[in-house]
Amino acid sequence: MISEFLHAALLVSDLERSAWFYGTVLQLPQIDRPLSFPGLWFGIGTLQLHLIQQDRVIDDRVNAQQWGRNRHIAFGVRDLAACRLQLEHYGCPLQHSASGRAALFTQDPDGNVIELSEIR
């Protein structure tokens, strides 16, 4: 079902200091994601790290408007419709992307947010 790892999102208290740490200290290249949520993106091989300023998140509760802005792990999938059917079969909570892009959000048993995005 999962094809490749896409990105991890982290909430940070100081975006500028975090950019210095990941970019200068760890020497990760910053990448451009023009149609994405606000924040900074860094590339680590096939992994993309999304840093989000903590105060940009209005509510830590997971809901349709916030799933993409909370800490989450995103996976690329080749058949998003098959993933949706699998999640529905097992009664998993499910939300479509609020932005209208081809992505689903669910939660694991501990409440961690999982994003499944169709590979473009």
N, C-alpha and C positions, 0 to 999 in steps of 0.2 A: 504494500500500500504506500509506504513512504519511499520516495525516490532519492532525495538528497536533503541534506541539512541546509536551511536557508539563513536564519538569523536568530539571535538572542537579543532581547530588549532589557535594558537595565535603567532603573530610575536613579538619578544622581542628584545630589544637593547643589553642586556647583559645576555647571556644564563647562565653563572655561577651564577650571582646574582639572576636570576629568579629561578634557580634550588635550591638555598639556601632558597628563599622565599617559594616556593611551597613545598619543601621537609622538611625543618627544621621548618619554622615558621608555615605553615599550616599542617605540618605532613602528607602530601600525599605520599603514597608509589610510588616509581619510578618503572616502569614496562619496560620490554624488548620487543621491536618490531623490530626484526632483519631484516625483509624485507621491512621496511618502509622508508620514507624519513628521512633525517638526522634531528637531534634535540633530545629532551628529551621527554619522555612520563611519565605521572603520572596517577594513577588509582583513580577514585572517584566513588566507587560503580560500576555501569554499564557504567559510563562515563569514557572516556579516554581523557586526556588533552595532546595535542601535542604542545610543545614549539619549535618555529623555530627561529633561529638567523636571525634578520632583514637583515643583509648584505648577507645572502645566497639567498635572493630573488632578482633576477636581475631586474625585471620589475613588477611594481604593476598592470599593465594591465592584465586582465584575458585572457589567451590564452591556447591553447592545451598543451603547455609545462609547464605552470605555475599554472594551476588550483589547483593541489594538494599541492602547496607550498604557496598559498595565504591563508589569514584567511578564514576559511570555517567551515561549520557544516556538519557532516557526519551522515547519517542514515543507519541502516541495513535494507535490504529488502529480502524477501524470493523469489520473482519472479522478477528478474531484467528485463527480456524481457517484462513483462507486464508494468513495470514502463516506459521503453523506448517507448512503444506504447502509453501510456498515455501522455507522454511529447510531442511526435510527434503530437498526435491528437490536442493538444492545442497550437501547434506552438512554444513551448519553445526552447530556445537555448540548444544545446546538444553536449557534447564531450565525447568520450570514454577515459578511462584512458590511458595516454601516456606510462605507464609501462606495459600495456597488461593485468593487472589483471581485474577481473570482477567488474567494477565500471563505473558509469556514472557521469558526472558533468553537472550541469545546473545552471542557475542564477534565483533568484527571481526578481520581478519587480524593486527592488531597486539596483540590481546588486550584491547582496550577493551570494557567491558561495555555492552551495548545492551539496554534494557528496552523491550518492546512491551506497552503496556497498553490494554485495551479501553476505549474512550471510554464513559463512563456517561451 
